[in-house]
Amino acid sequence: MSPTAAFTPALTSRLPQVGTTIFTVMSALATEHKAVNLGQGFPDFACDPALVNAVTAAMQAGHNQYPPMVGVPVLRQAIAAKMEALHQHRYDANTEITITAGATQAILTAILAIVHPGDEVIVLEPCYDSYVPNIELAGGVAVRVPLTPGTFRPDFTKIAAAMTPRTRAILINSPHNPSATIWSEADMLALQDLLAPTDVLLISDEVYVIGTPN
């Protein structure tokens, strides 16, 4: 054994059961077989030149330093205005909106903020493959509730049966990945009625939602 090897610490995974993400697997297969990759959002067209020029102009104007930890104020204010236009609810840009480096980081951040060792988090399966590892990384326990076969709609009887005094949160996803099922207004109201008398927190992954004001 070399002297260097003797002082190299062993690296032990905190999530030893987590394998290679399905996105890596599918992208590699698509490349190998020259297939259209529907596993990840890889556009087959160039970025809009207006966006490229705007980013370049911003960099040249000196907007290339560390931003505030919660995000640039003008961006948070724009998001607050859009949410009000879309949903008729005003969120405080200073206290209720945080900018993250992507949706996956946002979900991990939310879970790490609220889930403590032993807490249970309900996930509806099949689900995005980062949910369960994130919960386990926080020391929580993922409680898996299957969506209705064929329709992928939430089964509120099964969700209610899965809730215990240790349930800290429920994680939902609409439009759903991978089925693209969208939660209806009736689904949302049923979830509201189920959670209203509890202290269970709702983490709603709505990464694909795009809307414009009426």
N, C-alpha and C positions, 0 to 999 in steps of 0.2 A: 504494500500500500504506500502510495506516495505521501510525503508530508502534507501536501495540499489537501488530499482526499481525507486525511485524518481530521481536518478542521472544517470540513464541509458539512453543515447541519442537514439532517434529513428533513425533507419537506413533506408534511403529512396533510392530505386534503381534509378540509372541514366538511366536505360533501363527497365522501368516497363512492357513494352509489350513483352519482350523477355521471352519465356518459357524455358522449359527443352530442351536441345539440342537433336536432333533426334538420335545422336550417343548413348547417354545415354539410350534413350527409346529402341532402337533396340537391344543394348547389353543386357539390362535387359530382353527383350522378348526372345532373343536367349538362355540366361541362364535358364529362366523359362521353356522353351519348349525343352531344350536340342538340339537346332538346330545349324547348322553350321552358324557362325556369319560372314556374308559378309558385315556388316555395317562398320567394322573397321579392320585395318590391324593387326589381331592377328595370327601370324604364329603358325602352329600346330607342329613345330619342334624346337629343341633346338638351341640356338645361337652357331655359329661356335666357337669351343674351341680356335682357333687361335686368334679370336677377344677378347675373354674373357681373354686370357693370355696376350695379348698386352695391354689391359686396366689395368690389374693387375700390369704388369711390369712398366707401366707409373706411376701409383700411388705410387709404391714402390720406384721409382726413384725420387720422390718428385714433380711430375707434378700434384699437387693438390691444387694450390693456385689460387687466382683470376687471370683470363687471362686479356689481354688488352681488352678494351671495344669493339673494332671492331673485336676481334678474334686473335688467335695465328698467328703470321706472316707466319710460315711454312705452315699452313693450307690454308691461303689466297693465298699464292704463288702457292700451289698445285691446287687450284680451278682456278686460272688465267691460269695456264698451261693447265688444262683440257678444259676450255672454248676455248682457242686458238686452241687446237687440234680438238675439235668438230666443232667449228663454224668459224675458221680462223679469229677470232677477238681477239685482245689482250686488256684485261682490266688491269688497274693498281691495283696491289694487295694492295697498301697502301691507295688509294683514291677512288676506285670504287667497292670494295668488303667488305661486312660486314657479320660477322657470327652472327646468331641469335639462340635462343633456340627453334628451330622448325619453320615450315612454317607459322603456324597460327600467331605466334608472329611477324614474318617478315612482314606479310600482315598488321597487326595492326600497327606496327612501321611505315611502309611506308605511310599508310593512315593518321596517326597522324602527320607525318612530313609535309604533303603537303595539307591536307584538313583543311579549316578554316570554322567557322560558316557561313552557307548560301551557301557554295560551293556545286555544284552538281557533283555526281559521277555516271556514267552509269554502271549498272550491268546487265549481261545477264542471264535471268532466264530460267530454274531453276539453282540455284547457291549454292555453299557451304554456310552453314548457319551462318558463322561468318562474311561474307562480310557486310551485311546490318547493323547489330549492331555495327560493327567497324566504319562505316561511320557516323552513328547517334551519337556514342560516341564522335566523333571529331566535332560534330555540323553540319555535312554536311547533304545533302539530297540525298538519293538513288533514282536514276531514273531507273526504271525497264524496260528493253527491252526484250521481249520474243525471245528465240531462235526458229528457224523454227520447228514446230511440226513434230514429226516423225524422222527427221534427226538430229535435235539439231545443225544445222549449223547456223552461224551468218547471220542475215538479215541486210545488210549494208544500205538499204533504210530506215529501221526503226531506225537504229543506228544514221544515219545522221539526221533524223527528230527529234531525242531526244536531239541533241546537241544544246546548247544555249550559250549566252555569259557568263553564270555562270558555265558552265561545266568545272570542274577542272581536272577530270581524267576519264578514263574508265578502268574497271577491267575485264580482260579476263582470261580464264582458259583452258589450253590444256595440256594433255588429260582432257576432261571435267568431272567434278564430278557433277552429278551422271551417265551420259550417256556413258562416255568413248570416246566420239567423239573427234577426233584429228583435229586441225586446219590444213588446207592444205597450201601449199605455196601460192596458189592463194588467200586464205583468208587473209594471212598475208600481201600480197602485196596490197590487197584492203584496209585493215586497214591502211597501210602506206600511201596510196594515200589520204585517208579520213582525217588523222590526220596531214599530212605534212603542210598544210597551216594554222594550228591552234597552240595554245599554250597548248592544252589538253595533259596531261601526261598519259602515259600508264603504268598500273600495270599488269604484266603478271605472273599469278600463274601457274608455271610449275612443281609442286611438284612431279609429277610422271614420269618426263622425266629422262630416264636412257640411256646413250649412251656410245659408245666406239669409239675411233678414227679409221678412215679407215686404 
